[in-house]
Amino acid sequence: MPMSSPLSRCQAVELVARVAVLLLRLHHTQLRSTPSARPSLARIHAALHAAVQGLKDTLGFNVAALQHLQRAMKERSGMTDAAEAASGKLVKRPAGKKQGRGGQEQGKGVKKQKSR
C-alpha cells in the first residue's frame, strides 16, 4: 500500500501529516545522508501539500460561512430590536452596564472587605 493512498482518498490527512512530520524529525540525519530517499520524500511532500491545502480551503470556506451567518443574525436581531423600540417594548439599560446571563448586570462583583 503506497504512502499517498490515504491522501488520495482524503482520509486521515491530519494523522498522515503528523506521522510524516514525526518520522522526518526522528530520522532527519539518515534521510539527508541517503540520496535515494529524496524522490520518495518529494512524492510525500507533494501529496501532503495538496491534501493539506484542500483542508485549509475547506476550513476557510466554513469560517467565511460562519461569519456570514453571524452577520445575518446580527442584522436580524437589529431589525427585531428596532421593531420592538418602535412598539415601545424595548427596555433600555443604563449606559456602560452590560446585561449578562440570567438578566444580571455584569461588572458588579463581590466587594472586598477591608482588612484590619
N, C-alpha and C positions, 0 to 999 in steps of 0.2 A: 504494500500500500504506500504510494508516494506521499511525501510530506505535505504537498499542496492540495490533496484531495479534500480534506475537511474545509479548506478555504474556498475551493471552487463550489462547494455546496452551501457555503455561508453558515456553517455550523461551528459553534465554539471558537469564534475568531479571537475573542479575548483570551481564552485559555491557550490557544496555539501561540499567540503573540507573547504571552507571559512565559511560556515554556521556552520559546525560541530565545528570548532575552536572557533567561536564566542560563540556558546552555551556552550562549555566547559569552556570558560573564565568567562562567566556570572554566570554559575551555578556550579562552581568548588566545593565550600564548600558543597553544597547539594548533589552533586554526590559522593563525597568522604565519606560522612556520611551515604550513602544508599548502603548497600551491594547488594541489588537486582539489582542495576544499573550496576554492574560490568560485567555480561555476555553480556548485550546489548552494553556496551562500547567496549568490546573486539571484538564483531562482527563488529561494525562500524570501529574500528581501522584496523582490518584485511582487510575489503573491501576497505577502503580508501587507505591503504598502497599499495595494489595490483593495484588499479586503478591509483594512482599517479606514481607508479613505471613504469607502462605501458606508461604513458605520458612522463616520463623522458627518457625512452628508445627511444621513437619516436622522441623526441626532439634531443637527442644525435645523432641519425641516420641522421636526417635532417641537423644538424650542420656539421657532417662529410661529407655529400654530398655537402653542400655549399663550404666547404673548398676544396674538390676535384675539384669542378668546378672552384674555384678561381685559384688553382694551374694550372689547364689545360688552363685557359685563359691567365695566365701569361706566360706559356710556349709557347702558340700560338702567343702571342704578341711579345715575344722574338724572335721567328722564323721570324716573319714578319719584325722586326727591323733589324735582321741580313741580310735578303734578300734585304731590302732597302739599307743598308750600302754597300752591295756588288755591288749594281747597282749605288751607288753614289747619291741616292735620300734622304738619311737621313741627316737632318740638325742637326749639333752638337751645343749644348748650352754650354756656358762657365761653368766651374766647380763651384759648390757652388750656382748656381742660378737655382731655380725650376720654371718651367713654370706653371702658374695657369690657371684657366678657361679663355677662350677668348684669349689665347695666350699672356697674360700679365705676366711679371715676378713677382714672389712673393718676399716679403721681402722688397720691396720699398714702404714705406708708405708716408704719408704727413709729411713733415718736420715741426718740431715745430719752431715757431718764438721766438726769444729771447725777453724776457720781459724787459722793460726799467726801 
